[in-house]
Amino acid sequence: MPNYGYARISKPSQSIERQVRNIKKFDNKAKIYQEAYTGTKQDRPQWLKLLKDLKPGDTIIFDSVSRMSRNADDGYKAYEELYNKGINLIFLKERHIDTSTYRDALNQQIATTGNEIADTYIEATNKVLMILAKQQIKLAFEQAQKEVDDLHKRTSEGMQTAKLNGKQIGRKKGAIITTKKSTEAKKVILKHSIDFGGGLTDKEVMQMIGSISRNTFYKYKKELRTGI
């Protein structure tokens, strides 16, 4: 059965190479799905695409449990659903919660003996084993969520402290931020837009630029008109 890798960063400015390298080190033939998307949501494009491609017996390799989900409830739910579908999950930094560990807990349950008293004890022991396995999995996802919550708290406290010290938080109103993307987009607008002597409509220019929203496109046009 094929092995897949899933690597995720929260922002495009972050590097995903370390995750990819770790997955490839574990299995250099794994087909890796990667994206820049928050881990607190499950409707991530590449994640959904991977889920669609999976078949029973396939394996997904993650650098860590936080790459799968940073929401404890959603993460555990996804883990259980994939487990029940026969998908193997490997977490390189948390090998103790691989699906093989959970599966071993099931397979190693003590068999009944036919003795009513002994079987009652064995059944209780088996339930404890499963509860402990589930708790370990939940704990890992809860820790991933705690990291996000702690980060948000530190960011909020930092902003509050900066505000109290009279520092500017965020972008000043009306400030123009120049990026490589905005510079290239404006060059295309100046060269091809009807409003600047070109021969293309706004829709055609937007299609030529590619990934740009209508609001951003018209903001760039406004900045060009005012000489910014």
C-alpha positions, 0 to 999 in steps of 0.5 A: 500500500502507498505511503503519503506524507502531509506537511503543513505550515500556517503562513506562506512566509514560514518554511516547510522544508524541515517537515518534508525532509523529515518525512522523506528521511522516514520514507523517501518514496512517500507522496507528500501533500503540502500547504500553507493553512491554519491547523485549527480547521479541517477544510484545508484544500490539500488535506481534503485532497489527500483524504479523498485519495486514501484507501484502506491500508494506506499510510499517512506520515506527519512530522508531528501531531500538530501538523494534522490538527491543532484543535483537540476535538477535531484532531481526535475525531479525524484520527478515529475516523481514519483509524476506523477506515483502516488508514495507518497514521505515523507521527514522527515526533509522537510515535506513541500515538501511531495507529499501530499503538492503538491497534496493538492495544486492541489486539493484546486484549486478554481473552476470556476464560469462561469463568464468570468472575475471571471474565468480569475482571478481564473485561474491566482490564480490557476497557482500562487498556482502551481508555488509556490508549484513547487518553494518550491520543487525546492528550497529544492533540490537546497539547497541540491546541495548547501551543496555539492558545499559548501563542495567541495569549502571548501575542495579545499580551505583547500587543497590549504592552506595546500599546500601553507604551505608546507604540504603533500596533499594525499598519498605520491607516492609509499606509502603502505597503510595497511588495514584489507581488504588488510591484509586478501586478502594477506593471501588468496593469500599466502595460495592459489596462485600457485605463492606462493606454492598453487594450485589455478590460479589467477582467482580462487584466485580472486574469493575466495577473492571476491570483488577485482579488477584485478589491486588491486590483482596484486598490492598485489602480487607484494607487497608480492614478494617484502616483503612488 
